[in-house]
Amino acid sequence: MNILLIEDDPEISSMPETFLTTENYIITAAMVSISFLALPVGLHLKSSKAAIIAGLIIVFGTQGNLGSYTLMYNLPFYGVLLVPAFAAIVLSVYPVEKKDVA
């Protein structure tokens, strides 16, 4: 029985240098922020399931293609979506003390 070590495969051993770049951290932070667009859906419907499903739909939508134009790892597209995500967070958290969210 042979055990494959990470150091033995050059493609696998170079993955940390490839994926741990500053650009990937920015894209990851943007994607997490964009997922907050699902927050108002969950609050409006008072359903955690609706928020999770809306978040998944957002993630699937941002990882797709429009013809030959890809949306995956597209920083300008993520930048445009950050504006409504920030507005969704502010508008969802601002009136939270006035209403029952549970």
C-alpha atoms as a printed R data frame, in Angstrom:
    type eleno elety resid chain resno       x      y       z
1   ATOM     1    CA   MET     A     1   0.000  0.000   0.000
2   ATOM     2    CA   ASN     A     2   1.485  3.327  -1.089
3   ATOM     3    CA   ILE     A     3   0.778  6.494   0.829
4   ATOM     4    CA   LEU     A     4   0.848  9.669  -1.250
5   ATOM     5    CA   LEU     A     5   2.397 12.564   0.604
6   ATOM     6    CA   ILE     A     6   1.679 16.181  -0.266
7   ATOM     7    CA   GLU     A     7   5.380 16.818  -0.853
8   ATOM     8    CA   ASP     A     8   5.469 14.060  -3.496
9   ATOM     9    CA   ASP     A     9   2.959 15.738  -5.830
10  ATOM    10    CA   PRO     A    10   4.196 19.092  -7.221
11  ATOM    11    CA   GLU     A    11   0.685 20.210  -8.189
12  ATOM    12    CA   ILE     A    12  -0.703 19.710  -4.682
13  ATOM    13    CA   SER     A    13   2.364 21.101  -2.926
14  ATOM    14    CA   SER     A    14   2.098 24.386  -4.871
15  ATOM    15    CA   MET     A    15  -1.577 24.921  -3.967
16  ATOM    16    CA   PRO     A    16  -0.975 26.974  -0.790
17  ATOM    17    CA   GLU     A    17   1.146 29.483  -2.705
18  ATOM    18    CA   THR     A    18  -1.453 29.634  -5.484
19  ATOM    19    CA   PHE     A    19  -4.574 30.073  -3.366
20  ATOM    20    CA   LEU     A    20  -3.259 32.047  -0.417
21  ATOM    21    CA   THR     A    21  -2.763 35.296  -2.297
22  ATOM    22    CA   THR     A    22  -4.032 38.738  -1.396
23  ATOM    23    CA   GLU     A    23  -6.454 38.765  -4.334
24  ATOM    24    CA   ASN     A    24  -8.086 35.546  -3.146
25  ATOM    25    CA   TYR     A    25  -8.509 36.998   0.359
26  ATOM    26    CA   ILE     A    26 -10.241 40.040  -1.146
27  ATOM    27    CA   ILE     A    27 -12.524 37.865  -3.265
28  ATOM    28    CA   THR     A    28 -13.366 35.686  -0.256
29  ATOM    29    CA   ALA     A    29 -14.184 38.731   1.883
30  ATOM    30    CA   ALA     A    30 -16.341 40.157  -0.908
31  ATOM    31    CA   MET     A    31 -18.214 36.871  -1.336
32  ATOM    32    CA   VAL     A    32 -18.931 36.640   2.389
33  ATOM    33    CA   SER     A    33 -20.171 40.235   2.387
34  ATOM    34    CA   ILE     A    34 -22.369 39.653  -0.653
35  ATOM    35    CA   SER     A    35 -23.981 36.691   1.099
36  ATOM    36    CA   PHE     A    36 -25.451 39.169   3.583
37  ATOM    37    CA   LEU     A    37 -27.935 40.083   0.840
38  ATOM    38    CA   ALA     A    38 -29.941 37.108   2.125
39  ATOM    39    CA   LEU     A    39 -30.352 38.719   5.561
40  ATOM    40    CA   PRO     A    40 -33.404 40.879   4.700
41  ATOM    41    CA   VAL     A    41 -35.096 37.868   3.082
42  ATOM    42    CA   GLY     A    42 -34.779 35.848   6.289
43  ATOM    43    CA   LEU     A    43 -35.894 38.742   8.465
44  ATOM    44    CA   HIS     A    44 -38.866 39.592   6.262
45  ATOM    45    CA   LEU     A    45 -40.103 36.005   6.142
46  ATOM    46    CA   LYS     A    46 -38.987 35.305   9.738
47  ATOM    47    CA   SER     A    47 -37.396 32.105   8.488
48  ATOM    48    CA   SER     A    48 -33.830 30.908   8.812
49  ATOM    49    CA   LYS     A    49 -34.487 28.403   6.034
50  ATOM    50    CA   ALA     A    50 -35.411 31.199   3.638
51  ATOM    51    CA   ALA     A    51 -32.207 33.073   4.518
52  ATOM    52    CA   ILE     A    52 -30.078 29.980   3.882
53  ATOM    53    CA   ILE     A    53 -31.778 29.247   0.561
54  ATOM    54    CA   ALA     A    54 -31.484 32.900  -0.526
55  ATOM    55    CA   GLY     A    55 -27.786 32.842   0.396
56  ATOM    56    CA   LEU     A    56 -27.242 29.714  -1.669
57  ATOM    57    CA   ILE     A    57 -29.047 31.232  -4.643
58  ATOM    58    CA   ILE     A    58 -26.837 34.323  -4.388
59  ATOM    59    CA   VAL     A    59 -23.688 32.201  -4.252
60  ATOM    60    CA   PHE     A    60 -24.800 30.060  -7.198
61  ATOM    61    CA   GLY     A    61 -25.682 33.193  -9.167
62  ATOM    62    CA   THR     A    62 -22.329 34.825  -8.582
63  ATOM    63    CA   GLN     A    63 -20.387 31.728  -9.613
64  ATOM    64    CA   GLY     A    64 -21.997 31.374 -13.036
65  ATOM    65    CA   ASN     A    65 -21.521 32.562 -16.592
66  ATOM    66    CA   LEU     A    66 -23.429 34.977 -18.790
67  ATOM    67    CA   GLY     A    67 -22.570 33.805 -22.276
68  ATOM    68    CA   SER     A    68 -18.803 33.967 -22.542
69  ATOM    69    CA   TYR     A    69 -18.572 36.391 -19.587
70  ATOM    70    CA   THR     A    70 -17.790 34.727 -16.267
71  ATOM    71    CA   LEU     A    71 -18.913 36.146 -12.939
72  ATOM    72    CA   MET     A    72 -16.567 33.993 -10.865
73  ATOM    73    CA   TYR     A    73 -13.607 35.918  -9.408
74  ATOM    74    CA   ASN     A    74 -14.773 39.121 -11.089
75  ATOM    75    CA   LEU     A    75 -13.815 41.930  -8.707
76  ATOM    76    CA   PRO     A    76 -15.826 44.734 -10.424
77  ATOM    77    CA   PHE     A    77 -18.968 42.584 -10.265
78  ATOM    78    CA   TYR     A    78 -18.363 41.884  -6.571
79  ATOM    79    CA   GLY     A    79 -17.724 45.590  -6.003
80  ATOM    80    CA   VAL     A    80 -21.111 46.470  -7.497
81  ATOM    81    CA   LEU     A    81 -22.848 43.867  -5.299
82  ATOM    82    CA   LEU     A    82 -21.130 45.136  -2.145
83  ATOM    83    CA   VAL     A    83 -23.206 48.351  -2.228
84  ATOM    84    CA   PRO     A    84 -26.612 46.626  -1.885
85  ATOM    85    CA   ALA     A    85 -25.082 44.155   0.582
86  ATOM    86    CA   PHE     A    86 -23.963 47.022   2.823
87  ATOM    87    CA   ALA     A    87 -27.397 48.657   2.479
88  ATOM    88    CA   ALA     A    88 -29.085 45.343   3.368
89  ATOM    89    CA   ILE     A    89 -26.991 45.023   6.518
90  ATOM    90    CA   VAL     A    90 -27.638 48.599   7.638
91  ATOM    91    CA   LEU     A    91 -31.368 48.479   6.900
92  ATOM    92    CA   SER     A    92 -31.754 45.085   8.597
93  ATOM    93    CA   VAL     A    93 -29.840 45.888  11.757
94  ATOM    94    CA   TYR     A    94 -30.975 49.504  12.221
95  ATOM    95    CA   PRO     A    95 -34.614 48.834  13.260
96  ATOM    96    CA   VAL     A    96 -33.854 45.599  15.141
97  ATOM    97    CA   GLU     A    97 -34.451 47.171  18.558
98  ATOM    98    CA   LYS     A    98 -37.951 48.241  17.580
99  ATOM    99    CA   LYS     A    99 -39.333 44.881  16.460
100 ATOM   100    CA   ASP     A   100 -39.327 41.270  17.515
101 ATOM   101    CA   VAL     A   101 -37.027 39.282  15.235
102 ATOM   102    CA   ALA     A   102 -37.438 35.898  16.922
